Amino acid sequence: MLLTIGIIIGVILIIGVLFVNLSPEFGGSPTKEQKEYYSKSPQYVKGKFENAQGVKMGLSGADTMKALRGYFKSQKNTTPEQKIPIEKIDSLELAEYNGPTQLIWFGHSAFLLQIQGKNILIDPMFGDVPAPHPLLGGKRFSKELPITIEKLPQIDAVIFSHDHYDHLDYGTIQQLKNKVKMFYTPLGVGVHLEEWGIQKKQIAELDWWEKTVLEDLTFTCTPAQHFSGRGLNDRGATLWSSWVISSEGENIFFSGDSGYSPHFKEIGERLGPFDFAMMECGQYNELWSEIHMFPEETVQAAIDVKAKKLMPIHWGAFKLAMHTWTDPVERATAEAQRLGVPLITPVIGEPIDLMPVGNKETYWWQ
């Protein structure tokens, strides 16, 4: 019996090792030359990227076990009990659109931004499961997206905030890569894209506060308080960030994933105010409060960056924490009303016009 158990454990370990080393989902690893280049960054310390303020990236062993017990414990309303509404998008209308700046939300943190006649994808995770294998994560709340990847128009730019599976998806990249002109990432994330067949000349990697120009648009890589990693031993191997997207007439902020910290005020002072801010608001817990904001902090962060309008994101698609699936937007709505912050809560797939003043709260989750 002991021999049989030992053989089973050995086989499982071998399969695990082979999966980690052979599956393309895990991405690439930086070369010695790339690490030397990263070492010029103030965020790169002793071979790893680090947060400011001395914030740690990991949980203790005890906290990890506590988190796992809480995640797999049966809890009510952590996923929708009914089909959530999705507004379908006409591919021809999308391809021919040349009007005012608009955003289309795909749930979680994924967006299509149409601005200055360009199509820009932000953290396009269009897969069903935010994990390296379907058995290792929960499925997307909705069974379909507003539009399939195949029917998306040509994409001028893709922007990534970091390399976690709910933001950077291997399957999505494989379907997208032949219709994308340029990819913009924080330092190191380009290693994964190159491993997946993207040409190096199509990838621009930026450090915090660095900016680049795409014709009449400026992309600025800005700080966030989070972490990175796709494998068992690559935590901190790539940088994480927020982003500022600016045109001659508009200024947009995308928070990426982040805990609440002074960097929001610094961004607001240096690059604000913002016409529109997409701010992380979901997948939080006291165990990891430094790397994911609570909804009340999301609203305060929007005030800090001097946002004229706030859209709570990082919810509505996946269960990655123990709170109910509607808790993020309910708490953010209440806090925004209390503090007088204009809030936008569109249905997934509904075009968002950035220019009108005032709230657009549909309460579709009810």
C-alpha positions as CSV (number, residue, x, y, z in Angstrom):
1,M,0.0,0.0,0.0
2,L,2.8,2.5,0.9
3,L,4.6,1.6,-2.3
4,T,1.4,2.3,-4.3
5,I,0.9,5.6,-2.6
6,G,4.5,6.5,-3.2
7,I,4.3,5.7,-6.9
8,I,1.1,7.7,-7.3
9,I,2.7,10.7,-5.6
10,G,5.8,10.3,-7.7
11,V,3.8,10.2,-10.9
12,I,1.8,13.3,-9.9
13,L,5.1,15.2,-9.1
14,I,6.6,14.1,-12.5
15,I,3.4,15.3,-14.3
16,G,3.5,18.6,-12.4
17,V,7.2,19.2,-13.3
18,L,6.6,18.3,-16.9
19,F,3.6,20.6,-17.1
20,V,5.4,23.6,-15.6
21,N,8.4,23.1,-17.8
22,L,6.7,22.3,-21.1
23,S,3.4,24.2,-21.1
24,P,3.6,27.4,-23.1
25,E,1.1,29.0,-20.7
26,F,3.9,29.9,-18.2
27,G,5.6,32.2,-20.7
28,G,9.3,33.0,-21.0
29,S,12.2,33.7,-18.7
30,P,14.5,36.7,-19.0
31,T,18.1,36.3,-20.3
32,K,21.2,37.5,-18.5
33,E,21.3,40.5,-20.8
34,Q,17.7,41.4,-20.1
35,K,18.3,41.2,-16.3
36,E,21.2,43.5,-16.7
37,Y,19.0,46.0,-18.5
38,Y,16.3,45.7,-15.7
39,S,18.9,46.4,-13.1
40,K,18.9,50.0,-14.3
41,S,15.4,50.4,-12.9
42,P,14.9,51.7,-9.3
43,Q,12.3,49.0,-8.9
44,Y,14.7,46.1,-9.6
45,V,16.5,45.1,-6.4
46,K,18.7,42.0,-6.1
47,G,17.3,40.3,-9.2
48,K,13.6,41.0,-8.5
49,F,11.1,43.9,-9.0
50,E,9.8,45.3,-5.8
51,N,7.1,47.6,-4.6
52,A,7.8,51.0,-3.1
53,Q,7.0,51.5,0.6
54,G,8.6,48.2,1.5
55,V,5.3,46.3,0.7
56,K,5.8,42.5,0.5
57,M,4.4,40.5,-2.3
58,G,3.7,37.2,-0.7
59,L,1.6,35.6,2.0
60,S,3.0,33.5,4.8
61,G,2.4,29.8,4.8
62,A,-0.3,30.0,7.4
63,D,-2.1,32.9,5.5
64,T,-1.8,30.9,2.3
65,M,-3.6,27.9,3.8
66,K,-6.2,30.2,5.4
67,A,-6.8,31.8,2.0
68,L,-7.2,28.4,0.2
69,R,-9.6,27.2,2.9
70,G,-11.7,30.4,2.5
71,Y,-11.6,30.2,-1.3
72,F,-12.8,26.6,-1.6
73,K,-15.3,26.9,1.2
74,S,-18.9,26.8,0.0
75,Q,-20.2,30.4,0.1
76,K,-23.4,32.0,-1.2
77,N,-23.4,34.5,-4.1
78,T,-19.7,34.4,-4.9
79,T,-20.8,33.6,-8.5
80,P,-24.0,34.7,-10.3
81,E,-26.9,32.4,-9.9
82,Q,-28.5,33.7,-13.1
83,K,-27.2,34.6,-16.5
84,I,-25.6,38.0,-16.4
85,P,-26.5,40.5,-19.2
86,I,-24.1,40.9,-22.1
87,E,-24.6,43.5,-24.8
88,K,-23.5,42.1,-28.2
89,I,-21.3,44.2,-30.5
90,D,-21.8,44.4,-34.2
91,S,-18.4,43.7,-35.8
92,L,-19.0,46.0,-38.9
93,E,-20.0,49.0,-36.7
94,L,-17.0,48.4,-34.5
95,A,-14.6,48.3,-37.5
96,E,-16.1,51.4,-39.1
97,Y,-16.4,53.5,-35.9
98,N,-14.8,56.9,-36.2
99,G,-16.7,58.9,-33.6
100,P,-15.8,60.4,-30.2
101,T,-13.7,58.3,-27.9
102,Q,-15.5,55.3,-26.5
103,L,-14.7,52.3,-24.3
104,I,-16.2,48.8,-24.3
105,W,-15.8,46.7,-21.2
106,F,-15.4,42.9,-21.5
107,G,-15.7,42.3,-17.8
108,H,-12.9,42.2,-15.2
109,S,-10.1,44.5,-16.5
110,A,-10.4,44.0,-20.2
111,F,-11.3,46.9,-22.5
112,L,-11.4,48.0,-26.1
113,L,-10.6,51.7,-26.3
114,Q,-11.5,53.5,-29.6
115,I,-9.7,56.9,-29.6
116,Q,-8.4,59.1,-32.4
117,G,-9.4,56.5,-35.0
118,K,-7.4,53.8,-33.3
119,N,-8.3,50.5,-31.6
120,I,-6.5,49.8,-28.3
121,L,-7.0,46.8,-26.2
122,I,-6.3,47.0,-22.4
123,D,-5.5,43.8,-20.5
124,P,-7.4,41.7,-23.0
125,M,-8.0,38.5,-21.1
126,F,-10.7,36.8,-23.2
127,G,-10.2,33.2,-22.0
128,D,-12.6,31.2,-20.0
129,V,-10.4,30.4,-17.0
130,P,-7.7,32.7,-15.5
131,A,-5.2,29.9,-14.9
132,P,-2.5,27.9,-16.7
133,H,-5.0,25.0,-17.1
134,P,-8.8,24.9,-17.0
135,L,-8.8,22.6,-14.0
136,L,-6.8,25.1,-12.0
137,G,-9.4,27.9,-11.9
138,G,-13.0,28.9,-12.0
139,K,-14.8,29.7,-15.2
140,R,-15.9,33.1,-16.5
141,F,-19.3,34.2,-15.2
142,S,-20.6,34.7,-18.7
143,K,-20.6,32.0,-21.3
144,E,-19.8,34.4,-24.1
145,L,-18.1,37.7,-24.8
146,P,-19.7,40.8,-26.4
147,I,-17.8,39.9,-29.6
148,T,-15.4,37.0,-30.5
149,I,-11.7,37.7,-31.0
150,E,-12.0,36.7,-34.7
151,K,-14.5,39.5,-35.3
152,L,-12.5,42.2,-33.6
153,P,-11.1,44.9,-36.0
154,Q,-7.4,45.4,-36.5
155,I,-5.8,46.5,-33.3
156,D,-3.3,49.4,-33.2
157,A,-2.0,48.7,-29.7
158,V,-2.4,46.3,-26.8
159,I,-1.5,47.5,-23.3
160,F,-0.8,45.1,-20.4
161,S,-0.5,46.0,-16.7
162,H,1.2,42.8,-15.5
163,D,1.6,39.1,-16.3
164,H,-1.0,37.5,-14.0
165,Y,-3.4,35.0,-15.7
166,D,-6.5,37.2,-15.3
167,H,-4.7,40.0,-17.3
168,L,-2.3,38.2,-19.7
169,D,-3.7,35.1,-21.3
170,Y,-1.8,32.8,-23.6
171,G,-4.8,31.6,-25.6
172,T,-6.0,35.2,-26.2
173,I,-2.5,36.2,-27.5
174,Q,-2.4,33.3,-29.9
175,Q,-5.7,34.4,-31.4
176,L,-4.9,38.2,-31.4
177,K,-1.2,38.4,-32.4
178,N,-1.7,38.5,-36.2
179,K,-4.0,41.5,-36.0
180,V,-2.0,43.6,-33.6
181,K,0.6,46.2,-34.6
182,M,2.2,47.0,-31.2
183,F,2.3,45.7,-27.6
184,Y,3.1,47.9,-24.6
185,T,4.1,46.4,-21.3
186,P,5.9,47.1,-18.1
187,L,9.5,45.9,-18.0
188,G,9.9,42.1,-18.4
189,V,6.4,41.2,-19.6
190,G,7.6,41.3,-23.2
191,V,9.6,38.1,-22.4
192,H,6.3,36.2,-22.4
193,L,5.1,37.7,-25.6
194,E,8.4,36.9,-27.4
195,E,8.1,33.3,-26.1
196,W,4.6,33.2,-27.7
197,G,5.7,34.3,-31.1
198,I,5.5,38.1,-31.0
199,Q,8.3,39.8,-32.8
200,K,10.6,41.9,-30.6
201,K,10.1,45.0,-32.8
202,Q,6.4,44.9,-31.9
203,I,7.0,45.1,-28.2
204,A,7.8,48.2,-26.1
205,E,8.7,47.7,-22.5
206,L,8.6,50.7,-20.1
207,D,9.6,51.4,-16.6
208,W,7.5,53.5,-14.2
209,W,7.2,57.2,-15.4
210,E,8.5,56.3,-18.8
211,K,6.4,57.3,-21.8
212,T,6.1,56.5,-25.5
213,V,4.2,58.0,-28.4
214,L,1.9,56.3,-30.9
215,E,1.2,59.0,-33.5
216,D,-1.1,61.4,-31.6
217,L,-1.4,59.3,-28.4
218,T,1.0,59.2,-25.5
219,F,1.2,56.1,-23.2
220,T,2.8,56.6,-19.8
221,C,3.7,53.6,-17.6
222,T,2.9,54.6,-14.0
223,P,3.3,53.0,-10.6
224,A,1.1,50.4,-9.0
225,Q,1.4,48.4,-5.7
226,H,1.1,44.7,-6.7
227,F,3.3,41.8,-7.8
228,S,3.9,39.5,-10.7
229,G,4.6,35.9,-11.6
230,R,3.1,33.0,-13.7
231,G,5.1,30.0,-12.4
232,L,6.3,28.5,-9.1
233,N,9.5,30.5,-8.8
234,D,9.2,33.7,-10.9
235,R,7.5,36.1,-8.5
236,G,8.8,39.6,-9.1
237,A,10.6,38.6,-12.4
238,T,8.5,41.2,-14.3
239,L,7.2,44.6,-13.4
240,W,3.6,45.6,-12.8
241,S,2.1,49.0,-13.5
242,S,-0.8,51.4,-14.1
243,W,-1.1,53.4,-17.4
244,V,-2.0,56.8,-18.6
245,I,-3.4,57.2,-22.1
246,S,-3.4,60.8,-23.4
247,S,-4.5,62.5,-26.5
248,E,-4.7,66.2,-27.3
249,G,-8.2,66.5,-25.8
250,E,-8.5,63.6,-23.3
251,N,-6.6,62.0,-20.4
252,I,-7.4,58.5,-19.3
253,F,-6.1,56.5,-16.3
254,F,-6.1,52.7,-15.9
255,S,-5.0,51.5,-12.5
256,G,-4.1,47.9,-13.3
257,D,-4.1,45.8,-10.1
258,S,-3.0,47.7,-7.0
259,G,-3.3,48.2,-3.3
260,Y,-4.1,51.7,-2.1
261,S,-0.9,53.8,-1.5
262,P,0.5,57.3,-2.0
263,H,1.3,56.6,-5.7
264,F,-2.2,57.5,-6.7
265,K,-1.8,61.1,-5.4
266,E,1.6,61.3,-7.1
267,I,0.1,60.2,-10.4
268,G,-2.7,62.8,-10.0
269,E,-0.3,65.6,-9.2
270,R,2.1,64.7,-12.0
271,L,-0.3,63.7,-14.8
272,G,-3.8,64.5,-13.7
273,P,-6.6,65.5,-13.8
274,F,-8.2,62.6,-15.7
275,D,-11.4,62.7,-17.7
276,F,-12.0,59.0,-16.9
277,A,-10.4,56.5,-14.5
278,M,-10.8,52.7,-14.6
279,M,-9.9,51.6,-11.1
280,E,-9.4,48.2,-9.6
281,C,-12.3,47.2,-7.3
282,G,-12.6,43.5,-6.7
283,Q,-10.8,40.3,-5.5
284,Y,-9.8,41.9,-2.2
285,N,-9.4,40.4,1.2
286,E,-7.7,41.4,4.5
287,L,-5.0,38.8,3.9
288,W,-3.8,40.7,0.8
289,S,-5.0,44.2,1.5
290,E,-1.7,45.8,0.4
291,I,-1.9,44.5,-3.1
292,H,-5.7,44.8,-3.8
293,M,-7.9,47.8,-2.9
294,F,-11.1,47.6,-1.0
295,P,-14.0,49.4,-2.8
296,E,-13.9,52.4,-0.4
297,E,-10.2,52.8,-1.2
298,T,-11.0,52.6,-4.9
299,V,-13.2,55.7,-4.6
300,Q,-10.6,57.5,-2.6
301,A,-7.9,56.5,-5.2
302,A,-10.1,58.1,-7.9
303,I,-10.2,61.3,-5.9
304,D,-6.4,61.1,-5.4
305,V,-5.7,60.8,-9.1
306,K,-8.2,63.7,-9.8
307,A,-10.6,61.6,-11.9
308,K,-13.7,63.4,-13.2
309,K,-15.4,60.0,-13.6
310,L,-14.8,56.6,-12.0
311,M,-15.5,53.1,-13.4
312,P,-14.9,50.2,-10.9
313,I,-13.2,47.3,-12.7
314,H,-11.6,43.9,-11.8
315,W,-15.0,42.4,-11.0
316,G,-18.0,40.9,-12.9
317,A,-16.1,38.1,-14.7
318,F,-14.2,35.8,-12.3
319,K,-14.2,34.6,-8.7
320,L,-10.7,35.2,-7.4
321,A,-11.6,36.0,-3.7
322,M,-14.1,35.1,-1.1
323,H,-16.5,38.1,-1.3
324,T,-19.8,38.0,-3.1
325,W,-19.6,38.8,-6.8
326,T,-21.6,42.0,-6.4
327,D,-19.9,43.2,-3.2
328,P,-17.3,45.3,-5.1
329,V,-19.8,47.4,-7.1
330,E,-22.3,47.7,-4.3
331,R,-19.7,49.1,-1.9
332,A,-18.1,51.3,-4.5
333,T,-21.5,52.7,-5.5
334,A,-22.4,53.5,-1.9
335,E,-19.0,55.2,-1.3
336,A,-19.1,57.2,-4.5
337,Q,-22.5,58.5,-3.7
338,R,-21.3,59.4,-0.2
339,L,-18.3,61.4,-1.5
340,G,-20.0,62.8,-4.6
341,V,-17.8,61.0,-7.1
342,P,-19.5,60.5,-10.6
343,L,-19.7,56.7,-11.2
344,I,-20.0,54.7,-14.4
345,T,-21.3,51.1,-14.2
346,P,-22.1,49.9,-17.7
347,V,-23.3,46.5,-18.8
348,I,-20.6,44.3,-20.3
349,G,-20.3,45.2,-24.0
350,E,-22.1,48.5,-23.7
351,P,-20.2,51.4,-25.3
352,I,-19.1,54.0,-22.9
353,D,-18.9,57.6,-24.1
354,L,-16.3,59.5,-22.2
355,M,-17.5,63.0,-22.7
356,P,-21.0,63.3,-21.1
357,V,-21.0,64.7,-17.6
358,G,-22.8,62.8,-14.8
359,N,-23.4,59.3,-13.6
360,K,-24.3,56.3,-15.6
361,E,-25.4,53.7,-13.1
362,T,-27.4,50.8,-14.6
363,Y,-27.5,48.6,-11.5
364,W,-27.6,45.7,-14.0
365,W,-26.1,43.2,-11.4
366,Q,-29.4,43.4,-9.4
